[in-house]
Amino acid sequence: MSITASIDQELEHFVVEGGHRLKGELVPQGAKNEALQVLCACLLTDEPVTISNLPEIRDVLKLIELMRGLRVGVEQLGPDAYRFRAAEVDLDFFHTSEFRRAAGSLRGSVMLIGALLARYGHAYLPQPGGDKIGRRRLDTHFIGLQKLGARFDYDPVAKAWQVDARRLRGTYLLMDEISVTGTANVVLAAVLAKGTTQIYNAACEPYVQQLCRMLNRMGARIAGIGSNLLTIEGVDRLQGTEHRLLPDMIEIGSFIGLAAMTQSDITIPGAKVEELGVIPRVFERMGIDLEIRGDDIRIPPQESYEIQTFIDGSIMTVYDAPWPGFTPDLMSIVLVVATQARGSLLVHQKMFESRLFFVDKLIDMGAQIILCDPHRATVIGLDRKFPLRGIAMTSPDIRAGVALLIAALSAQGTSVIRNIHQIDRGYQRIDERLNAIGARIRRL
């Protein structure tokens, strides 16, 4: 992607005509968060690795371009399938302005460190970008890799870390926080380390499980998959494999919220329901009807939906937690859905202190929300008696951007959403896919 093209995309915006009911199927894309992990795993072997169900979104395409810059062979086999071969990685690419610019705009680039350290003993990392949703520490990554034997040197002028390790050695790690990308990074490094590594307090999301199963097919020895204690026996080399991504649980949750807000009849085929954890239950507790048939989810049109209370009658609270708790990436969706429900909801966003700051846009649209503090908001449902109204607004991050899009689609009148490159980072051709089932969204 050229600099000019990138700037043009950042100037794009959506014009959304609200008030239309949608009807049809929305096939979920491959999981963004899994994609970034398994792409980095391709650097651990010189043999071909084929990955399918890759979403065509900005963050994934940026990482693939970074891999091309590192001289990884990239062959596109189909619309969502690629073959990668990291036979001869060019580590000099680290020191180019192109790498610094691309890696600095993609938070997922931090997971390149674990794989490159394991195979080459050297890596380089500019201060990574990503969503502006609060402080997102890299300490968990760095401490874990340091305990395996890595040395980090920070260049304050370049705002970048140079990372070196003559030989990674297995160790016992008690993670200081349950970090998905932190766990993935340490796993990527440990599979080629000498000896045994134990990771306690590891993240156990389905996407981490997918990464571990993929690595085991490549010849790694990882036990405890699905638990918070991973035991990894280091091996000398890994081989190629084929891997298919899970459907994106965040997109599935977003579509459930969209259907409820717009009174639409939407079916989500191939949702891998057994991998969704508590997500369906949380939406059901908000009064949303779900018809689950195997791996397909249908959300029928509802005139109204009522938020349940706790058993003692107190106000329902939805809060985020590490897996198998409710994912923080759907908190924005839950909040916007509550604005048109019957009843009230307390949204407690524990993990990021800036993720609720988009509620001012919803308030401008007519929602009844009290922002208690950076982590908590109380939503007083309007029960559709007072529809939201269209306004002009700006998307601050991926998930808030889609929440605002859902609000705009349910609102009376026309809305303009700027900064939609944030939405494009996580949702594949979202305007085209929604327009195909009855939405009216123009990209300008």
C-alpha positions in Angstrom: 0.0 0.0 0.0 1.5 3.4 -1.0 1.6 6.4 1.3 -0.7 8.3 -1.0 -3.2 5.4 -1.0 -3.0 5.1 2.7 -3.7 8.9 3.1 -6.7 8.6 0.7 -8.2 5.8 2.6 -7.9 7.7 5.9 -9.9 10.6 4.3 -12.7 8.2 3.4 -16.0 8.4 5.2 -19.4 6.7 5.3 -22.7 8.3 4.6 -25.3 6.1 6.2 -29.1 6.4 5.6 -30.7 4.9 8.7 -34.0 3.3 9.4 -33.9 0.4 7.0 -34.5 -3.2 8.0 -32.0 -5.8 6.7 -32.7 -9.4 5.6 -30.3 -12.1 4.5 -27.1 -13.9 5.4 -23.8 -12.4 6.7 -21.0 -14.9 6.4 -18.4 -14.1 9.2 -14.9 -13.3 8.0 -11.8 -15.1 9.4 -10.7 -14.1 12.8 -8.5 -10.9 12.8 -6.8 -11.7 16.1 -6.0 -15.2 15.1 -4.7 -14.1 11.7 -2.0 -11.8 13.1 -0.7 -14.7 15.4 -0.6 -17.5 12.8 1.0 -15.2 10.1 3.9 -14.6 12.5 4.2 -18.3 13.0 5.1 -18.7 9.3 8.5 -17.2 10.1 9.4 -20.2 12.3 10.0 -22.6 9.3 11.7 -22.5 5.9 8.9 -24.8 4.6 5.6 -23.6 2.9 2.7 -22.7 5.2 -0.8 -22.4 3.7 -3.4 -20.3 5.6 -7.0 -20.0 4.5 -10.0 -17.9 5.6 -7.7 -14.9 6.0 -9.8 -11.7 6.2 -9.0 -9.0 3.6 -8.6 -6.2 6.2 -6.1 -3.4 6.6 -4.2 -4.9 9.6 -3.8 -8.3 8.0 -2.7 -6.8 4.7 -0.2 -4.6 6.4 1.4 -7.6 8.2 1.5 -9.5 4.9 3.3 -6.6 3.3 5.8 -6.5 6.2 6.5 -10.2 5.6 7.1 -9.5 1.9 9.6 -6.8 3.0 11.4 -9.5 5.0 11.7 -11.5 1.8 9.1 -14.1 2.8 7.6 -15.7 -0.3 3.9 -14.8 -0.5 1.6 -16.5 -3.0 -2.1 -15.8 -3.1 -4.0 -19.0 -3.9 -7.5 -17.6 -3.7 -9.6 -14.7 -2.3 -8.8 -15.7 1.3 -6.0 -18.3 0.9 -2.2 -17.6 0.9 1.0 -19.7 0.9 4.0 -18.3 2.7 7.6 -19.5 2.7 10.2 -17.9 4.9 13.2 -19.6 3.3 15.6 -16.6 3.5 14.5 -13.8 5.7 16.2 -10.4 5.1 16.9 -9.0 8.6 18.4 -5.8 7.0 14.7 -4.8 6.3 14.5 -4.0 10.0 16.6 -0.9 9.5 14.6 0.6 6.6 12.2 3.6 7.0 9.6 1.4 5.3 9.7 -1.2 8.1 9.6 1.5 10.8 6.6 3.2 9.3 4.7 0.0 8.6 5.5 -1.8 11.9 4.9 1.4 13.9 1.3 1.6 12.6 0.4 -2.0 13.4 0.3 -3.3 16.9 0.3 -6.9 15.8 3.9 -6.4 14.5 5.0 -7.0 18.1 4.5 -10.7 17.6 7.2 -10.7 14.9 9.7 -10.6 17.8 9.0 -14.0 19.3 9.2 -15.8 15.9 12.3 -14.0 14.7 14.2 -14.3 18.0 13.5 -18.0 18.0 14.8 -18.6 14.5 17.4 -15.9 14.0 18.2 -14.6 17.5 17.6 -11.0 16.4 14.6 -8.7 16.0 13.7 -5.0 15.9 10.5 -3.3 17.0 9.4 0.4 16.6 6.8 1.6 19.1 3.7 -0.1 17.7 0.5 1.6 16.9 -3.1 0.4 17.0 -6.3 1.5 18.7 -6.2 4.5 21.0 -8.3 2.8 23.7 -6.0 3.4 26.7 -2.5 2.2 27.8 -1.6 -1.2 26.4 1.6 -2.3 28.0 4.3 -4.3 26.2 5.9 -5.3 29.5 4.2 -8.8 29.5 5.8 -9.5 26.1 9.2 -8.2 27.1 9.4 -9.8 30.5 8.5 -13.2 29.0 11.0 -13.0 26.3 13.7 -11.7 28.6 13.2 -14.7 30.9 13.8 -16.9 27.8 17.1 -15.1 27.3 16.4 -12.1 25.1 18.1 -8.7 25.7 16.2 -5.5 24.8 18.0 -2.2 24.0 15.9 0.9 23.6 16.8 3.7 21.2 15.0 6.8 22.5 15.7 8.7 19.3 14.3 6.1 17.0 11.7 5.1 19.6 12.5 1.5 18.9 13.8 -1.7 20.6 16.6 -3.8 19.3 16.3 -7.4 20.6 18.9 -10.1 20.6 19.3 -13.6 22.0 22.2 -16.0 21.3 20.1 -19.0 22.4 16.7 -19.0 24.0 16.3 -21.4 26.9 13.2 -22.8 28.4 12.1 -21.5 31.8 9.1 -21.1 34.1 7.0 -18.0 33.5 4.2 -16.6 35.6 2.6 -14.0 33.4 1.9 -10.8 35.2 -1.3 -10.4 33.2 -3.5 -12.6 31.0 -2.4 -11.1 27.7 -3.5 -12.8 24.4 -0.7 -11.3 22.3 1.8 -11.6 25.1 1.0 -15.3 25.5 1.3 -15.8 21.7 4.6 -14.0 21.5 6.2 -16.2 24.3 4.8 -19.4 22.7 6.3 -18.4 19.3 9.7 -18.0 21.0 9.5 -21.0 23.3 8.8 -23.7 20.6 12.4 -23.4 19.3 14.0 -22.7 22.7 16.3 -25.3 24.3 14.6 -27.2 27.1 11.1 -26.9 28.7 9.0 -23.7 29.1 6.0 -23.5 31.3 3.7 -20.5 30.9 1.3 -20.1 33.9 -1.6 -17.5 33.8 -1.5 -17.9 30.0 -4.4 -16.6 27.9 -6.5 -19.5 26.7 -8.7 -17.8 24.0 -9.8 -20.0 21.0 -7.3 -18.0 18.9 -4.4 -18.9 21.2 -5.6 -22.5 21.1 -5.6 -22.4 17.3 -2.0 -21.1 17.2 -0.9 -23.9 19.5 -2.6 -26.6 17.4 -1.1 -25.1 14.3 2.4 -25.2 15.8 1.9 -28.8 17.0 1.1 -29.8 13.4 4.4 -28.1 12.4 6.3 -30.3 14.9 6.1 -28.3 18.1 5.4 -30.0 21.5 2.8 -27.9 23.4 0.7 -29.5 26.1 -2.2 -27.9 28.1 -3.9 -26.3 25.2 -7.1 -24.6 26.3 -5.9 -24.2 29.9 -4.0 -21.4 31.6 -0.9 -23.6 32.0 1.0 -24.3 28.8 4.0 -26.7 28.8 6.3 -26.4 25.8 9.1 -28.8 25.0 11.5 -27.0 22.6 12.4 -28.6 19.3 15.2 -28.0 16.8 13.1 -27.1 13.8 9.5 -26.9 12.5 8.0 -28.0 9.2 5.2 -26.5 7.0 1.5 -27.1 7.5 -2.0 -26.0 6.4 -4.2 -24.0 8.7 -7.8 -22.5 8.5 -8.8 -19.6 10.7 -11.9 -19.7 12.9 -14.7 -17.3 12.0 -14.3 -13.9 13.8 -16.3 -14.0 17.1 -16.2 -10.2 17.3 -17.8 -9.9 13.9 -20.4 -12.5 14.9 -21.3 -10.5 18.0 -21.4 -7.3 16.0 -23.9 -8.8 13.6 -26.1 -10.0 16.5 -26.2 -6.5 17.8 -26.8 -5.0 14.4 -29.9 -7.3 13.8 -31.4 -6.4 17.2 -30.9 -2.6 16.8 -32.3 -2.5 13.2 -35.1 -5.0 13.8 -33.6 -7.1 11.0 -33.8 -10.8 10.1 -30.2 -11.9 9.8 -28.6 -15.3 9.6 -24.9 -15.9 10.4 -23.9 -19.2 8.8 -20.9 -21.2 10.0 -20.5 -19.3 13.2 -18.7 -22.2 15.1 -21.0 -21.8 18.0 -19.0 -24.0 20.4 -16.1 -21.5 20.1 -18.2 -18.5 21.1 -18.1 -19.0 24.8 -20.5 -16.8 26.8 -21.1 -14.4 23.8 -24.6 -15.8 22.9 -25.7 -15.9 26.5 -24.8 -12.3 27.1 -26.9 -11.2 24.1 -29.8 -13.4 25.3 -29.7 -11.8 28.7 -30.1 -8.5 26.9 -33.4 -9.9 25.5 -32.2 -10.8 22.0 -33.7 -13.9 20.5 -31.2 -16.3 19.0 -32.2 -19.4 16.9 -29.1 -21.7 16.9 -29.2 -24.5 14.4 -25.9 -26.4 14.5 -23.3 -23.7 13.6 -25.8 -21.3 12.1 -27.3 -18.4 14.2 -30.5 -16.7 13.1 -31.6 -13.4 14.8 -35.3 -12.9 13.9 -36.7 -9.4 13.8 -37.9 -8.1 17.2 -40.2 -5.2 17.9 -38.6 -4.8 21.3 -36.1 -6.6 23.6 -35.8 -6.4 27.3 -32.6 -6.5 29.4 -32.9 -9.0 32.2 -32.1 -8.0 35.8 -30.1 -10.0 38.3 -32.1 -12.5 40.5 -32.5 -9.9 43.3 -33.9 -7.4 40.8 -30.8 -5.2 40.7 -29.6 -3.7 37.4 -27.8 -6.0 35.0 -24.0 -5.5 34.7 -22.0 -6.6 31.7 -18.2 -6.5 32.3 -15.2 -7.8 30.3 -12.9 -10.5 31.5 -10.1 -12.8 30.1 -11.4 -15.9 28.4 -13.7 -17.7 29.1 -15.2 -14.3 30.3 -16.8 -11.8 28.0 -14.4 -10.3 25.4 -13.6 -6.6 25.8 -13.9 -6.2 22.0 -17.7 -6.5 22.2 -18.3 -4.1 25.0 -18.9 -1.2 22.6 -21.5 -3.3 20.8 -23.3 -4.3 24.0 -23.4 -0.6 25.0 -25.0 0.6 21.8 -27.5 -2.2 21.7 -28.6 -1.3 25.2 -29.6 2.2 24.1 -32.8 0.9 22.4 -33.6 -1.9 24.8 -36.3 -1.9 27.5 -34.5 -1.6 30.9 -31.1 -0.3 32.0 -27.6 -1.7 31.9 -24.3 -1.0 33.6 -21.4 -1.5 31.2 -18.1 -2.0 33.1 -15.1 -1.9 30.8 -12.3 -3.0 33.1 -9.4 -3.5 30.7 -9.1 -0.3 28.8 -9.6 3.2 30.2 -10.5 5.0 27.0 -12.8 2.6 25.2 -16.0 4.2 26.5 -15.1 7.7 25.4 -17.1 7.3 22.2 -20.4 7.5 24.1 -20.6 11.3 23.6 -21.5 10.6 20.0 -24.3 8.3 21.1 -25.6 11.0 23.5 -25.6 13.5 20.6 -27.7 10.9 18.7 -30.2 11.0 21.6 -29.1 8.0 23.7 -29.6 8.2 27.5 -26.1 7.3 28.9 -24.3 8.4 32.0 -20.6 8.0 31.8 -19.7 7.3 35.4 -16.0 7.3 35.0 -13.5 6.1 32.3 -14.5 2.4 32.9 -18.2 2.5 33.6 -21.3 3.7 31.8 -25.0 3.4 32.7 -27.3 3.0 29.8 -31.0 3.8 30.2 -32.8 2.0 27.4 -35.3 4.0 25.3 -37.4 0.9 24.2 -37.5 2.4 20.7 -39.8 5.2 21.9 -37.2 7.8 21.0 -35.2 6.6 18.0 -31.6 7.7 17.6 -31.1 10.6 15.1 -28.4 10.8 12.4 -25.4 13.1 13.1 -21.8 13.6 11.9 -19.2 11.7 13.9 -15.7 10.3 13.9 -14.7 6.7 14.5 -12.0 6.6 17.3 -11.1 2.9 17.0 -12.2 -0.4 15.3 -14.9 -1.5 17.7 -16.3 1.9 18.6 -16.4 2.6 14.9 -18.7 -0.4 14.2 -20.8 0.4 17.2 -21.3 3.9 15.7 -22.1 2.3 12.3 -24.8 0.1 14.0 -26.2 3.2 15.7 -26.3 5.1 12.4 -28.1 2.2 10.6 -30.8 2.2 13.3 -31.2 6.0 13.5 -33.6 8.3 11.8 -32.0 10.4 9.1 -28.5 10.4 7.7 -25.3 10.0 9.5 -21.7 10.7 8.4 -18.9 8.6 9.9 -15.4 9.9 9.4 -12.0 8.1 10.0 -13.5 4.8 8.7 -10.0 3.4 8.0 -10.3 2.3 11.6 -13.3 0.2 10.8 -11.5 -1.2 7.7 -8.7 -2.4 10.0 -11.0 -5.0 11.4 -14.0 -5.5 9.2 -13.8 -6.7 5.6 -15.8 -4.7 3.0 -18.4 -4.0 5.7 -20.3 -1.5 3.6 -20.6 -3.8 0.6 -21.7 -6.8 2.7 -24.3 -4.8 4.6 -25.6 -3.1 1.4 -26.1 -6.5 -0.1 -28.8 -7.3 2.5 -30.6 -3.9 2.5 -28.4 -1.3 4.2 -27.8 2.1 2.5 -24.1 3.0 3.1 -22.1 5.1 0.7 -18.3 5.3 0.9 -17.0 8.7 -0.1 
